[in-house]
Amino acid sequence: MLKAHKYRIYPSREQETLITKHIGSARFIYNLALETKQMAYSGAKVNLSRYELSAQIPELKKECPWLKEINSQSLQKALINLDNAFGAFFKGRASFPNFKSKGSARQSFCVPQSVSLEDDRLCIPKFKGGIDIRLHRPIKGEIRQATISRTPTGKYFASILAETGASAPEKKPVKEATIIGIDLGLKSFLVASDGTTFDNPRHLKKAMERLKYAQSQFSRHKGKATKKKLSRLHEEVANKRRDFLHKTSSQLVKNHDSIAIEDLDIKGMMKRMEPIPDGKGGYLPNGQTEKSKKSQAIGDAGWGMFVEMLRYKAEWSGKNVLQIGRFDPSSKTCSSCGWIYRELSLEEREWCCRSCGTEHDRDANAALNIKAFALQKHVCGTQTKTRKELPSLVGVLTSEARLPLAKG
């Protein structure tokens, strides 16, 4: 099983310069390879593989001697990342690869080989003496690779991937007593089928006044100090959000064997809520600005990151994450009798079932239905049987058929 741990590193001034060169060179190779692939396909209808591009790097180093200062494996990894990006695009999991920007918030490079730890120092190729690292928790297993990253505030981190040697634990059986359904929302971040509610911390909204002031200062002065202050505020919001999501997901995985969730189209929801420009520097009326606020609130909640945390933590613990269909009417179905209120609008937070008269809280009712739908889907045979459980020739042979055939 592979596990990654993130640590703060403290490079020297010379090492900071070398890290900057590695980040820039990896971005240069990625962008150059992307442009080369596009030109080769548009001009000659040839799809260049990463192996063909990789074979051209020695010749490229003659044209760009500064690339010799960079770990060659990190340059190769940039080509692998581009190849993976194209693979995800052709499989429909991502959009077409874009060129990497120098001003992007995500600045990193990967070291896929020769990574080790010696006396609280991270040892990687080209960095003599190693880089100081704060190991706040031990690494169990064999180190495979490391990704060095730099934040907009000038902090450096190393994400170290290690092979623990342990296989994933066997999944817990899905039982009604140990499954919980959760409904993600904005009023409350999460409402569970057992009645548990997690309030939405709204970290971005709480910091919005400070962010607006810092943004206005940066717009006026464009200085490094104001830019760093703005970046620090955004980093603070992101760290608080990530901490909340980690604690909430860990609590759910620890206390339940199975967790049922909805398949939410988060990107589609945010896109549908974007304001429509009116061509005069403003936006069209009829609530478009209000929709923009909802889109921002969805991004602030971090649903996608939360679901991803649930998945990998469940995998580590042998727990189950069950997903119901995107169009299953979890909010519109009465959890008591099954009647469907098809006219239910987004503004209605409470409603009464016209069939059995039960009063429903929208989110609590949805959580109960998500649990019920997930159980029904699981029991109805969505899980495949192992080969040992499949019928065999001997197993289906009847007693009459065992008799020898009559002669003649």
N, C-alpha and C positions, 0 to 999 in steps of 0.2 A: 504494500500500500504506500502510495506517495503522499507526503505531507509537507506543506510549506510553512515556514515561520518567518516573520518579519522582524528585523532588528535595526536599531539606530546605529549608524557608523559615524566615526569622527575622523575624516581624512585630514592630512596636513595640507598646507597651501599648495605644495607641488602636486600632491595626489588629487586635490580638487581640480587643478588645471588638467591633469591627465584624464580624470573622469569626464570633464567637459569635452575633451578631444574624443573620447570613446563615444559619448552620446552623439556628438555632431557627426562623427564618421559613420556610425550605424545608421543615422538618419539619412546621410548622404548616399550610402549604398542602397538603402531601401528605396529612396526616391529615384535614383538613377536606374535601378533595376525595373521599377514600375514604368518609367518613361520608355526604357528600352523594349520592354514587353509590349507596350501599347503601339510603338512604332513598328515593331516586327510584325504584329498581327494586322495592323491597318495597311501596311505596305505590301507584305508578302503572304498574309494569312497564315503565319507560322507562330505557333505558341511555344515560346522559349521556356524550357524547364529550368529549375533552379540549378541543376547540375551543369547545364550549358553556361549559365551565367556565372556560376562558381568557378568554372575553368578559366574565365576571363579576368578574374581578380588579379592574378600575378602580372598580367599585362597592364592592368589599370594602375597598379602600384608604380609602374615606371612613369606613367603620366602624372600621377599624384604621389610623390615620394613621402608625403606626410602620413599616408595610410600605413607606412611601415612601423610607425610608432604604436599602432593599435593591435591588440590581440586578434590574430587572424580568425580565431574561432568565433569571436563576437561579430565579425563581418559576415561570416558564413551564416550565423544565426539570423541576421537581418534578412537574408535571402529566404531562409526557412519560414520566417514569420510572414513574408510576402506571399510565399507559396500557400501557406495555411489560410491567409486572407482570401486568396483567389478560390481556394477549395470551399471555404465557407460561403462565398458569393455564389458559386455554381450550384451549391446544394440548397440555396435559398435561405440560408441562416443569417446572412448579413448583406449589407449593400456593397457596391463596387469599391475596391480599395482606393483610398484617397492619399494624396501626398502628405507627408508629415511636416508640420510647421515648427519652425524654430521657437516660436512663442507659445507653443502648446503647453498646457499645464502638466502633461505627462511626459517627462524626460527620463529616459532610462536606456540601458543596454544590458545584454545578457552574456553571461560567461558559462557556456555549456559544459566545460571540462576543466579539470585541474583546479578544483576549489577545495580548500581545506581550512581548518581552524587550528591555530597554534598560539597558546598563551594569550587568549582574549584578543587575537588578531586574525582578521580575515585575509587569507593568502590567495591571491588570484594572479594570473600571468600579467606581466608588465608592471606590477606594483611591488617594487622591491621592499622587503621588510614587513609587508602586510599593512592592513588598515585597522585602526582601533575599532573594536566592536563591543557593544554592550549586550552581553548574552543574559537576558533577564529570565530565560528558561532554557533548559538543555535541549540539544538536538539528539533524537534517538534514531539511529539508522545510518546508512551510508549516504553522504552528500553527493547529489547528482549535478546540480547546477545552482547558480546564483544570479539574481537580477539586481543590478545597482540602479537606484533611482534618486532623483533630486526633486524636491518640492519647490514651488514658486517662492517660498520663504527662505530657501537656501539650506534646508535640512537634507541629510543624506541617509538613505536606508538600503538595507540588503535583504532581499527576500530569498531565503535559502530553501531549496527543494531537496528532500531526503527520502530515500527508500527505507521504510521501517522494517521490511522483511516479513511483516505480518499480513495475513490475508484479511479481507473484509469480513467482519463477523456475520454469522447467519442471521437473516432477517427474522424479526419477531413475527409470530402469527397475528393476523388481523382479526381482532375480536371487538365486539361492540363495547365491552367494558373498558377497553384500553385505547379507543380511538377518540379523537377530538376533531371537530370541524371548526375552522376559523374563517371569519369574514373580514377582509381588509377594507378599511374605509378612511375617511378624512376627519369626520367628527370625533370618532374614536379610532385609534390606529388599528386596533384589532378587537373583535368581539368573538369569544369562543362559545362553543355549544354547551359547555358546562357552566356558563354564566360569567366566566372571567372576562374582564375588560382591561385593555391597556390603553391609557390615554395617549393622544397624539401630542408629542412634545413640541412640534412646530418650531424647530430650532431656527430655520431660516426666517420665519415671520418675526420671531423675537429679536433677531439681530438686524432686521431690515433698516431700522432708523440709523444705526451705526454704519451699516453698509452704504446707505444713501449718502451720508455725510462724507465717508471716505471716498466714495466714487466722485462726488462733486469736487473734493479737494484734488483728486488725481486729474480730473478733467481740466482744472484750472492751471495746475502747476506741472503736470507730467514728470514729476521728479521720481527718483528711485525710492526715496523715503516714503512718499505717499503711495507708490505702487506696492511697496513691501507691506505697508500697513493694511492696504486693501486685501492683499493676498493672505495676510495673517488672519484677518477676520473670516475670510472664506474657508481657510484651513480649520479654524476653530469650529465653525458650523459643521463641516464635514466630519471632523473627529467626534463631535458630540453625537451626530446622527449615527455614525458607525458603531460607537460604544453602545448606544441604546439598542440598535438592531442586534448586535452580538449578544447582549444580555437577554433580550426577549427570546431570540431563537434558541439559545442554550437552555433557557428555562422550559420551553415547550418540548424540546427533544428529550430533556432529562426526565420529565414527568409523564410522558405519553409514548406508547409504543408505535402509534400510527397517527399521522396528522393529515387531515383532508383539507385541500385548498382549491380555489378556483383557478382556471386558466385565464388570467387577465391579459387583455391586449393593452398593455400600459402605454406603449408608444402611440398606438392609435387613439387612445383616450386623450393623451396630451395634445396630439395633432389636431383632433377635432375641436379642442377647446382654445386653440390659438386665436388671437384677435385678427380681424380682417382689415388691412390698411384701406383708407379711403382715397389714397393718392394725393392727399394734401398735407401729409405729415401726421395725420391723426388716424383714428380707427372708426369703422362703421358703428352706428348705434345698435340698439336692441340687445344690450347685454354682452357685447363682444369683449369689452374690457373686463367684465366680471368673469367671463370664461377664461381669460388670460390668468386671472388670479387663481382659478381652480387648477389650471394646468401647472402653475408654479407650486401649488399645494401638493399636487400628485408627485412632482419631482422631489419636493422636500420630504415627503413621507418615506421614500426609498423602498417602495414595494419590491422592485426587481432585485435589489441587493438582499433584501430580507429573505425572499424565496430561495435565492442561490445559497444563502447561509443555511437555511433549513435543509436543503438537499444534501450538501456535503457533510454537515454535522450528523444527519440521519444515517448517511452511508458509513461514517466512522463508527457509529454506535449500534448498527444493526437494526435501526428503526425504519419505518415506512413513511414516505410522503406520497399520498394518493391525490390525484388531480381529477377533478370533474370537468365536464365539457364547458367550453366558453359560452355556449348558448343555453345551458341548463337554467331554467327559471328558478334560481335559488331564492331570490327576494320576493317573487310573485306567487310562490306556492305556499299554501297554508301547511305548516308543519304538523298540524293536528289531524286534518281530514284529507289533505291533498288537493283541495280546490285551488284553481289558479286565478289570481286577480290580474288579468291581462292589461288593464288600464292603469296600473300602478305607475306613478310618475316619480322622478328623482326627488322632488320636493316633499313627498309624503314619507315622513319618518315613522309614522304609526298608521296602522290600518286594521280594519275589522273584517273577518272572514264572513262572507254572506251566506255560507253554507252551514257552518257550525257555530258562528257567533264569537269565535275566539279573537281577543284583542292581541295584536302582534306589534312588537318593536321590530322595525325593518331589519336591523343588523343582527339581532338575536335570532330572529326567525330564519334569516339567511344562513347563519352558522349551523343551526339544527338541520336545515335541508342539505347543506354541503356534506355534513356527516352522513345523512341518510342516503344521498345519491352515491357517495363514495363506497359505502357498504354494499349498496345494491349492485353497483358496477363490479365490485370485487367478487361478490358472491356469485354473480351471474356468469362467471367463467372467463374473466379477462386474463387471469394468470394462467400461464401455460404449464403443463405437467412435464416432469422430467421423463427421460427415456425409461427409467425403471418403473414409472407409474403408468406408462402407456400399455394398452392391451397387447397381448402376445398370442401367437397361434395356439399354443397349448391352453392358455387361459380361456379362450372363447370356444374351445372344443366341447361339444355336448356329449353326454353319456351315450346317446344313441349312435353318434358318429364314431365312438370308440370301437364299436363292434366291427368285426371283419366283414368285408363285402361278401354278399352271397355269391356262391359259385354259379356259373352259367348265366 
